Amino acid sequence: MRKGSMSRYEAMQAVGRIAVEAVEAENCEFTNRVQTDGDTAVEFSASVAAIDADGDCILTAYYYQDPDILNEVDDFGDLDWQIEGYEIE
């Protein structure tokens, strides 16, 4: 099951524009998480420290790529990096 159930708008409401823009500026990395629902997409994420209504938290942006496309490119920078969603922990 994919992570990142919050939209960009919801994340901004929770932690503010600066934190959302900060996580969007971070380089994402492989998470190495195996999805157990049959979804073959490869998960990447980027995280930053933030503050929500409950105090300190971590804002994470999740990205997903098709494994076949990952095998076809030499430079991951050539891929379309769209954020799937955000989570706050």
C-alpha positions as CSV (number, residue, x, y, z in Angstrom):
1,M,0.0,0.0,0.0
2,R,1.4,3.4,-1.0
3,K,2.2,5.9,1.7
4,G,1.5,9.6,1.6
5,S,-2.3,10.0,2.1
6,M,-2.1,13.8,2.6
7,S,-2.3,16.3,-0.3
8,R,0.0,19.2,-0.6
9,Y,-2.7,21.5,0.6
10,E,-3.4,19.4,3.7
11,A,0.4,19.2,4.4
12,M,0.6,23.0,4.2
13,Q,-2.4,23.4,6.5
14,A,-0.7,21.1,9.0
15,V,2.9,22.3,9.0
16,G,3.0,25.4,6.8
17,R,4.3,26.4,3.4
18,I,8.0,26.7,4.4
19,A,8.1,23.0,5.6
20,V,6.4,21.7,2.5
21,E,8.7,23.7,0.2
22,A,11.7,22.4,2.2
23,V,10.7,18.8,1.8
24,E,10.0,19.3,-1.9
25,A,13.6,20.7,-2.3
26,E,15.2,17.7,-0.6
27,N,16.6,14.8,-2.7
28,C,14.6,11.7,-2.3
29,E,16.1,8.3,-1.6
30,F,15.0,4.7,-2.0
31,T,13.0,3.5,1.0
32,N,13.7,-0.2,0.5
33,R,10.1,-0.8,1.7
34,V,8.4,-3.8,0.0
35,Q,4.7,-3.3,-0.6
36,T,2.7,-6.4,0.2
37,D,-0.5,-5.5,-1.8
38,G,0.9,-6.4,-5.2
39,D,1.9,-2.8,-6.2
40,T,5.3,-3.1,-7.9
41,A,6.1,0.6,-7.8
42,V,9.5,1.5,-6.2
43,E,9.1,3.9,-3.3
44,F,11.3,6.9,-2.7
45,S,10.9,9.5,0.1
46,A,12.4,12.7,1.4
47,S,11.9,14.1,4.9
48,V,12.4,17.3,6.9
49,A,11.8,18.3,10.5
50,A,8.6,20.4,11.0
51,I,6.2,21.6,13.6
52,D,2.5,20.9,13.6
53,A,-0.3,21.5,16.1
54,D,1.1,18.8,18.4
55,G,4.7,20.1,18.3
56,D,7.8,18.7,16.6
57,C,7.2,16.2,13.8
58,I,8.7,14.8,10.6
59,L,7.1,15.7,7.2
60,T,7.8,13.1,4.5
61,A,7.0,13.3,0.8
62,Y,6.6,10.0,-1.1
63,Y,7.4,9.4,-4.7
64,Y,6.8,6.2,-6.7
65,Q,8.5,5.0,-9.9
66,D,7.7,2.1,-12.2
67,P,10.5,-0.5,-11.8
68,D,10.6,-1.1,-15.6
69,I,11.3,2.6,-16.2
70,L,14.0,2.6,-13.5
71,N,15.8,-0.2,-15.4
72,E,15.7,1.7,-18.7
73,V,17.3,5.0,-17.6
74,D,20.9,5.7,-16.9
75,D,20.2,8.9,-14.9
76,F,17.4,9.0,-12.4
77,G,17.4,12.8,-12.8
78,D,15.7,12.2,-16.2
79,L,12.6,10.7,-14.5
80,D,9.4,12.5,-13.8
81,W,9.5,13.1,-10.0
82,Q,5.9,13.8,-9.0
83,I,5.1,13.7,-5.3
84,E,2.4,11.0,-4.6
85,G,1.5,12.5,-1.2
86,Y,2.8,13.6,2.2
87,E,2.7,12.2,5.7
88,I,3.4,13.7,9.1
89,E,4.9,11.5,11.9
